[in-house]
Amino acid sequence: MNKKKRSAFKSVAAGLLAAAMLVTGGCGQKQTGPPGSQGGGTIAVITKQQLSFWDDVKKGAQDACDEFGYDMVYTVADGDNDYVSQIAAINDAINKKAKAIVIAPNSEKDLNEALTKAIDSGIKVVVINSEIDPSMYSMLASRIGSSESDGGTVAAKNAVAAYKNKGGDLASIGKIGIVGHTAGTAENRIKGFTDRLTRNIANAKGIEVPEENPYAALAAAAQGAAGAQGDPPAGVDGAAQGGDAAAAAQAAAQGAQAAQGNAQAGDNAAQAAEVNEENLTELEKAERVVAQHEAEVKADGVRQLAQIKKSFVQTERCARVEEAKEETKKLLGTDGNGFSILFATNTNTTLGVCAAVEELGLSGKITIVGYNSDEEELAYIRRGVLDGVILQNPYIIGYVGVRYAKQHVQGGGTAPQLDTGVTFVNAGNMNDDYIQLLLYPDKY
């Protein structure tokens, strides 16, 4: 990449890095001189499989290594479930006394032993764009990549927009197919997609969906415990303020037990009220009728939400294009089989879905949203088969991955985790300057 193009990308990466560097303090020593002249040593970059996405990650990593004076040893696995070759690459990095490893793991746990050995030998490890065993978090230098759940959410939002643009009505939408890849990243992409689309469909049908609150269960449990015991159980305040997970879990368990007791007491009270209903005032009777109606409406809403969730149909997980194509054809039959939207979670599944839809003559009749920006995917967008893709900024992931590794090698600090964001690309914006810059980092 020439200086002008690199400058453009560095301006994008700088926006991601600035806030994180302010938090952690320090930007390390500035490198000067031509690439490799600083004798920085070796950084091993290990990716998942041979796809254009990982080619762009490699380009970003290579530019950063050249800029900061490191030699890059690049290894790409045979597929997104091939962790054996990644273990060999980690061991090779250890033997070569690499300064750092930047890796997209093909398994959440199978690399633990090899990565731990590397870290124990003094190698800094940065994980990019992949899931890793939570037990490893504290040992990593950093984790870099886009939010998987956010990517799924953005995919759902744009799938809805594309479906409506074709005249679709969410209130009467058909089935939604999901073709997921085999890596762990698929799970949260699918969850983000289904959660958002379920909410959109429910709203279109006039079904009230409760706001999600990750602290609601803990709060309810703590309140139940307080009601049962008179005071919050030991550890609740500490858990809320200091992140004491064990105390929080204990509080939740105590609260749940107390809440169960309160629920039983409520049932007893309700039975008593039924027995003595003739003693209620007219106002109390009216309140009971209203409460009963609200409970019935809520129960009906829960049933309708469950029905919406049945509209989502997942195929077997697919590692390769042909597998995704065959799974999609099983879903669609010969006439689409009532499917309105298809969501594919990576490059290979997106290409497989599009190939199946085009072969069946269903192009434009089913809304399709996929992931990444392989040139074949872009061609499907231009032909009107694919409505759009989630782009994860792969060049920046590679560049910042090496940048963070360099920081830790030099004794500096970085954010423990950095979200590089996602961008939705479709026929309407794919020729915009910024999108072209993301799509073609070595040409634009």
N, C-alpha and C positions, 0 to 999 in steps of 0.2 A: 504494500500500500504506500502511495507516495505521500509526501509531507502534507500536501493540501488536504487529501482525503483523511489521513490520520488525524489531522487537526480537527476536522469536522466531527469525527467519532470521539476524540478526546473531550470535546466540549459536551457531548452527550454523557460520556462516562463521568465527567467532572461533576455534573449535577447530582449523580447518584452518590459519588464519593464524598462530596463536601460536608454534608450533614454528619455522616458517619465519622469522618476524620475529626470534626469539631468535638464530637462526643468522646472519642477515644483519645484524642490528643496526639499531635505530631503527625508528620507526613514522611518521616524517614529522611535519609540523605538523598540529595538529588544526584542522579547519575549524569555524567558528562562524557563526551567522546563517542566514537562510533560504536555500533552494536558489538558486544563481545569483548570490548577493550577493558572492561572493568574487572574481568576475571571473577564474575559473580558466582560461577559454578553452574550446576545443572538443576533444572526444574522439570520434573516428569509430569506430563499431561496425559491423562488416561480417560478415554471416552467410551461410549456405549456400543456404537455400531456405525457402519459405513452409510451415512446419510448426509445430505447437504446441510442439515442443521448442525451436525458435529463438524462438518468442514468449516462452517463459519465460526464455530467456537474455536477451532484450531487456528484460524486466521487471526482472531483477536488475541489468543494466547501467544502466538508467534510474534505479533507486533509488539506486545508488552515485553516479551523476553528480549527482543532486539533492542527495544528502547532502554531497558533497565540493565542490559549487559549480562544476560543469562543464556546458556545453551538449553534448548528445549529438546527433550526426548519424548516423542509422541507415540502413543499406542492406542489403537482402536480395537474394541472387541468385535466378535463375530455376530453379536445380536444382543438385545437388551436383557437377556437372561444368561448370558455368558459371563460368569464371574471367575471362571477358572483362569482364563487368559489375563484377567485383571489382577488376580493374585500373583501370577507370574510377573506381571509388569511392576507390581509393588515390590516384590523381592528383588527384581532387577534394579529398581531405583535404590534400594537399600545397599545392594552390592556396589553400585556406582557412587555411593555416598552423595546422593542428590540432596540439595538444600531443602527442597519442598516437593510435595506431590499435590497436583490439582486433579481431582478425580470426580467422575460421575459414576457412582457405584451401580453395578448391575444387580446387587442384592443388598437388602437392608442389614443382614446379619452375617452372611457368609464371608465377608471381607474383614470382619472384626479382628480376627487374630493377626492377619497380615498388616492391617493398618495400625494396630496396637504395637506390633513389632517395629514398624517404621517410626512411629512417634517416640517409642522408647529409645530408638537409636538417634534421636535428635532431629528427625525430619518433620517439618511443618506440613500439616495436611489441611487443604481447603477442599470442601465438597461443593460441587456445582450441580445445580439443576436436578437433584435426585434426593430420594429419601434415604435416611441412614438410621441405624439403630439408635434410639434416644440415649442409650447408655454410653454412646460415643461422643455425645454433644460436648461435654466438658473438656474433652481431649483435643477437639478440633481447633484449628486456628480460626476458621470461619465457615459459614455456609452461604452460598451465593446462588441466586436463581429467582425465577418468577414464582409467585404464589400459585400453587396448583388449584386450590379452591377458587381463587379469584379468576384464574383462567377459565374454569368451568362456568363461573357466574357470568363472565363477559360473553362466553360462547352462547349461553342461554338467552341473554339479553338480545344479542344480535340475531339469534335464530328466530326469536319472536318477531323482531322487526322485519326480517326477510319473509317470514311466513305471512305476516299481515300485508306486506307489499304485494304478495301474490294473490291477495284477496281472501286469505284464510281468516277464520273466526276462531279465536282461542276458546270461546265458550263451547264450540262443537268440534274441537280438534280431535284427530284420530290418534293412532298409536305413535309413540316416540321410540325409535330404536337407538341403541347405544352399542357401538363396536369399540371395545376397549383393548389396549395393548397389554402385554404381559408384565411390564415393570410396575413397581409399587406406586409410581407417580399417577397411574390411571385412577386410583381410588379417589383421591381428593378432587381430581378434575371432574369425575363423574358425580361426586357428591355436590360440588358447587353447581354443576349443571342441573341436576335433578331438583335440588332445593329451590333454586331460583325459578325454574320453569314451573314447578308445582305451585309456587306462590302466584306466578303470573296467571296460570290457568284458573286457580281458585278465585282470584280477584275478578277474572272475566266472568266466572259463573256466579259471582256474588257471595262466595263463601269466605267467611272471616277467618284469617290465619293469624294465630297469636304471634306477637313479636318474639323473636328468639333472643333469649338472655342467658348467656353461659353461666351466670352466677345465680340464676333463679333457684335451681335445685338446692344449692348450698344455703342460700338465704332462707328458703322454706324449711330446710332441715334444721337450721340454727334456730329459727323462730319456733318450730315445733318443740325443740329441746328446751327452749326457754319457757315455753308455755307449760311444759310438763314438770320442769324442775324449779321454776321460779327465777333462775339465773342462767346466762349462757354457759354451756359446758366449757371446761378448761380447754384452752387452746384455740377457741374460735377467733378471738381478737388477734392473737399472734398469727393465725393462719391467714386472716384477711390482710394484715398489714405487712407481715414479714415473709409470706409465701411458704409457711410451714405445711407442706403437703400432708404429712402424717397426721398432724393435728386437725387439718381440715377434713381429712377422710374420717377420723374418729368422730369429729363433730357431726359430720354428715350422717354417719351411721347411727349415732345417738339420736340425732334429730329425726331421722327416718323412723326409728323405733317409736319415738314419742309421737310422731305424726300419725303412725298407724294406730297407736292407742287413742289419740284424739279422734281419729276417723271412726273407730269403734264406738267411742262415746257419742259421736255425732249420730251414728246409726241408731244407737239406743234411744237417744233423745228424739229422733225422728219417729221411732216406733211409739214412744210415749205420747208424742204429739198427735199421732194418728188415733190412738185410743181415746184421747181427750179432746178430739176435734170439736165436739159440741160445746166445749167451754171457751173456744176462741172467739175473739171479737171479730166484727166484720172486716176491720182493717187487717187483722192478722190473717184472716182467711184470704183476703185479696193478695197480701204479700206472699202467701204460700202458692197461690195460683201463678203469680208472676215468676217466682223462683223456679217452679216446676216447668214453666214454659221456657225460661232461659236455659235450664238444664237440657230440655229436649232439643232446643235449637243447637246447643253446643254439641250434643251427641250426634245430631244429624250432620253437623259440619265435620266432625271427626270421621263419620262414615263416608262422606263425600270426598274428603281428602284421601282416605284409604283407597277409594275408587280411582281417583286421579293417579295415585302412585302405581296402580295396576296397569296404567297405560304405558308405563316405561318398560321396555323389553330389552334385556341385555343378551348379547350373544356370548359364546365362549370367547375367552381372551385370545388375541391373535398376535403372533410375533412377526408374521410376514404378510406381504401384500396379497398373495394368492389365498392365504387362509382367511383374511378379512373379506376378500371378494366372495368366497364360497359361503361364509357365514352370513353375509349381507343378502345373497341370493336366497338362502334358506328363509330369511325374514320376509322378503318381499314376494316370493313366489313368482308369478308371471305378470301380475297386474298391480303390484305395490302393496297388496294385502292390508289396505287400510292405514298405512303409515303416512304420517304428515311430515315428520321431522326425523332426520338421522344425525347423530353426533358421533364423530370419530376422534379418538384421543391422542393420536400421534401421526407421523407421516405415513407409515405403512398402512395403518388402518384407514386413513383418509383416502389414500390411493386405491385401496381395495374397495371401499364403499363406492367411490366415484366410478371405478371400472364396472362394477356390478350394475349400478343404476344406468349407466350409458349403454351397456350391453342389452339391458332389458327394455330400452327405449323409454325410460321414465325420466329423462333429463328435464329439469325445470318443473316437474310435477311434485317432487318431494324436496323440501328444504334440507340442505346439507351444510353442516358446519364442521370444520375439521381443525387440525393443529399443524403448525409449522409452515414452511414456505419453500418446499421443494419445487423445482421448475415445472414438474408435471402437475403439481397442485395448482400452480398459477395458471397453467394452460387450461385446467378444468374450470377455473374461475372465468377465464376469458370466453370459454365455450358455453357458459351458463349452466354447467352441471353442478358446480360447487358454489355455494353462496358466500363463503368466506372462510378464513382461517385465523386462528389465534397465533400471533407471532410473539416469540419470547425473547427477542433481542439477543440472539446467540453470540454475535461478535462481542457485545459488551460483557456477556457472561464470561467468555474466555479471557478478555482483556482484564477485567476487574479481578477474575480469579487469580491470575498471575500477579497483578498489582498488590492484592492482599497478601499473597504468599511472600512477595518481596518485603512487604512491611514487617512481617513476623520474622523472616530470616535476619533482618537488620535490627531486630530487637524492639521494633515499634509495636503499635497496637492498631486494631481495626474493630469495626462493629462485629459482634459475633455472628450476625446474620444480616444479609442485605437482599431486599426484594428488588429485582431489576425490572419488574413491571411487564405488562403484556399490551399488545396492540392488535386491534382487529383489522384485518385487511380484506377488502372486497373489491368488486369491479369499480366501485365509485371512487375509491381513494388510492388504488394500487399504483397509479402514475404520479401521485403527489411526491414532491421532492423528498420529504422526510421518510415516506414509506420506501421510496426507491433506495434511499441511503441505507435503510435497515435490510432491504432485500438483497442488495448487491454491494456489500461493504468493500469488495476488492475491485469493483468496476465503476461505481457511480462517482 
